[in-house]
Amino acid sequence: ADHRFDAVRADRVLLHVPNPRNAMREAVRVTKPGGRIVFSEPDMRSLWVTTQFTDVAESIFDGIARSTAQPVIARDLYHLLLDMELQDISLELRPLVYSDPDLSERVLNFSVVAQAMVDADRLSNEDMLKFLSDLRERKSSGRFLGGITLFIVSATIPT
C-alpha cells in the first residue's frame, strides 16, 4: 500500500535489477511523507585486490562487474534521488577494505567467475590458476588485502 513504511532501506539490491529508477520510485511510493529512504550500493568497477597479476585481476573484476545488471548504479544514486525531488538528500562514500580472502571469495566468487571465464574462452586456465594461487599464497602469509567503494544515499520523502 502507499505510504505504509516509516523508512525503507535497500542494500546491494539495485545493482541486480533491470530498472533501478523504478525500484527507487517504488521505495518512495511505499514510504510515508516525512519518512526516510536509504540505498547502499557498491561501485563494482572500483573492486581491487593486492596481487602480482594485475592484468588477470582486472579481467576477473570485469567479469564480476558484468555479472550484475547495473555494475555502476552506485554512481547514479544521488542524481536519481535529485530527479525525484526528494528532500535532505545525502551522499556518503565508504571504502570497504577486507583482509579475509575467504570472505571476499564468498561475496565476490573470484574462483567461480574465473572458471566461467575460462569456460567461455575469456581467460586462460593458466592465468586463472596463477591468480588464484597468488591469492592463496597471500592468504597463508597474511598479506591479502582488497576493497571496493560503497555509495550510501538517503533522502526524506516530502510532506
VEXDREN-2710 file (C-alpha; in Angstrom, 1 decimal):
% VEXDREN-2710
k/r/px/py/pz
1/ALA/0.0/0.0/0.0
2/ASP/1.1/3.6/-0.5
3/HIS/2.8/5.3/2.4
4/ARG/3.0/2.1/4.5
5/PHE/6.5/2.4/6.0
6/ASP/8.3/4.9/8.1
7/ALA/11.6/4.1/6.3
8/VAL/12.9/1.9/3.5
9/ARG/16.4/0.6/3.2
10/ALA/17.9/-1.4/0.4
11/ASP/21.5/-2.7/0.4
12/ARG/23.1/-4.2/-2.7
13/VAL/19.8/-4.6/-4.5
14/LEU/19.8/-2.0/-7.3
15/LEU/22.8/-3.4/-9.0
16/HIS/20.8/-6.6/-9.7
17/VAL/17.5/-5.1/-11.0
18/PRO/16.9/-4.2/-14.7
19/ASN/15.4/-0.7/-13.9
20/PRO/16.8/0.8/-10.7
21/ARG/14.8/4.0/-11.2
22/ASN/11.5/2.1/-11.0
23/ALA/12.7/0.2/-7.9
24/MET/13.6/3.5/-6.2
25/ARG/10.3/5.0/-7.2
26/GLU/8.6/2.1/-5.5
27/ALA/10.5/2.7/-2.3
28/VAL/9.4/6.3/-2.4
29/ARG/5.8/5.2/-3.0
30/VAL/5.6/2.9/0.0
31/THR/7.3/5.4/2.4
32/LYS/5.3/7.7/4.5
33/PRO/5.6/11.5/3.9
34/GLY/8.5/12.7/6.2
35/GLY/9.9/9.1/6.1
36/ARG/13.5/8.2/5.0
37/ILE/14.8/6.1/2.3
38/VAL/18.4/4.7/2.2
39/PHE/20.2/2.9/-0.6
40/SER/23.7/1.5/-0.4
41/GLU/25.4/0.0/-3.4
42/PRO/29.0/-1.0/-4.3
43/ASP/30.6/0.5/-7.3
44/MET/31.5/-2.8/-8.9
45/ARG/34.2/-1.1/-11.1
46/SER/36.1/0.0/-8.0
47/LEU/37.0/-3.5/-6.9
48/TRP/40.6/-4.3/-6.2
49/VAL/42.9/-6.8/-4.5
50/THR/46.7/-6.9/-4.0
51/THR/48.2/-9.3/-6.5
52/GLN/51.2/-9.5/-8.7
53/PHE/48.9/-10.4/-11.6
54/THR/47.0/-7.1/-12.0
55/ASP/46.1/-7.7/-15.7
56/VAL/44.5/-11.0/-14.8
57/ALA/42.8/-9.5/-11.8
58/GLU/41.3/-6.7/-13.9
59/SER/39.9/-9.2/-16.3
60/ILE/38.3/-11.2/-13.5
61/PHE/37.0/-8.0/-11.9
62/ASP/35.4/-7.1/-15.2
63/GLY/33.7/-10.5/-15.2
64/ILE/32.4/-9.9/-11.7
65/ALA/31.1/-6.5/-12.7
66/ARG/29.4/-7.9/-15.8
67/SER/27.7/-10.5/-13.7
68/THR/25.5/-7.7/-12.3
69/ALA/22.7/-5.9/-14.2
70/GLN/23.9/-2.4/-13.1
71/PRO/27.6/-2.5/-12.1
72/VAL/28.0/1.3/-11.7
73/ILE/24.5/2.2/-10.5
74/ALA/26.1/3.5/-7.3
75/ARG/27.5/6.4/-9.2
76/ASP/23.9/7.4/-10.3
77/LEU/22.1/7.1/-6.9
78/TYR/22.5/10.7/-5.8
79/HIS/21.2/12.2/-9.1
80/LEU/18.3/9.7/-9.3
81/LEU/17.1/10.9/-5.9
82/LEU/17.6/14.6/-7.1
83/ASP/15.4/13.8/-10.1
84/MET/12.7/12.5/-7.7
85/GLU/12.6/15.9/-6.0
86/LEU/13.2/14.4/-2.5
87/GLN/14.5/16.4/0.5
88/ASP/17.6/16.3/2.6
89/ILE/19.5/14.1/0.1
90/SER/22.9/13.0/1.4
91/LEU/25.7/11.0/-0.2
92/GLU/28.4/9.2/1.6
93/LEU/31.2/7.1/0.1
94/ARG/32.8/4.4/2.2
95/PRO/35.9/2.4/1.3
96/LEU/35.3/-1.2/2.3
97/VAL/38.7/-2.9/2.9
98/TYR/39.0/-6.5/3.7
99/SER/41.9/-8.7/4.6
100/ASP/40.0/-12.0/4.8
101/PRO/40.2/-13.7/1.4
102/ASP/37.6/-16.3/2.4
103/LEU/35.1/-13.5/2.9
104/SER/35.9/-11.9/-0.4
105/GLU/35.6/-15.3/-2.1
106/ARG/32.1/-15.9/-0.6
107/VAL/30.9/-12.4/-1.5
108/LEU/32.6/-11.9/-4.9
109/ASN/33.1/-15.5/-6.1
110/PHE/36.6/-15.0/-7.6
111/SER/37.1/-18.6/-8.4
112/VAL/33.6/-19.2/-9.8
113/VAL/33.8/-16.2/-12.1
114/ALA/37.3/-17.0/-13.2
115/GLN/36.3/-20.6/-14.0
116/ALA/33.3/-19.3/-16.0
117/MET/35.6/-17.0/-17.9
118/VAL/37.9/-19.9/-18.7
119/ASP/34.9/-21.9/-19.9
120/ALA/33.9/-19.1/-22.1
121/ASP/37.5/-18.6/-23.5
122/ARG/37.7/-15.2/-22.0
123/LEU/40.6/-16.2/-19.7
124/SER/43.3/-18.8/-20.0
125/ASN/43.3/-21.6/-17.5
126/GLU/47.0/-20.8/-16.8
127/ASP/46.1/-17.2/-15.9
128/MET/43.3/-18.3/-13.7
129/LEU/45.5/-20.7/-11.8
130/LYS/48.3/-18.3/-11.2
131/PHE/45.9/-15.6/-10.0
132/LEU/44.1/-17.9/-7.6
133/SER/47.5/-19.3/-6.4
134/ASP/48.7/-15.8/-5.7
135/LEU/45.5/-15.2/-3.6
136/ARG/46.1/-18.4/-1.7
137/GLU/49.7/-17.5/-1.0
138/ARG/48.7/-14.1/0.2
139/LYS/46.2/-15.7/2.5
140/SER/48.7/-18.1/4.0
141/SER/51.2/-15.3/4.5
142/GLY/48.7/-12.8/5.9
143/ARG/49.2/-10.4/3.0
144/PHE/45.8/-10.4/1.4
145/LEU/44.1/-7.1/1.0
146/GLY/41.2/-5.9/-1.2
147/GLY/38.5/-3.4/-1.3
148/ILE/35.6/-1.8/-3.0
149/THR/33.8/1.6/-2.7
150/LEU/30.3/1.7/-1.2
151/PHE/28.0/4.6/-2.1
152/ILE/25.3/5.3/0.5
153/VAL/22.5/7.8/-0.3
154/SER/19.5/8.8/1.8
155/ALA/16.6/11.2/1.4
156/THR/13.4/12.3/3.1
157/ILE/10.0/11.9/1.4
158/PRO/8.4/15.4/1.1
159/THR/5.4/16.0/3.4
END
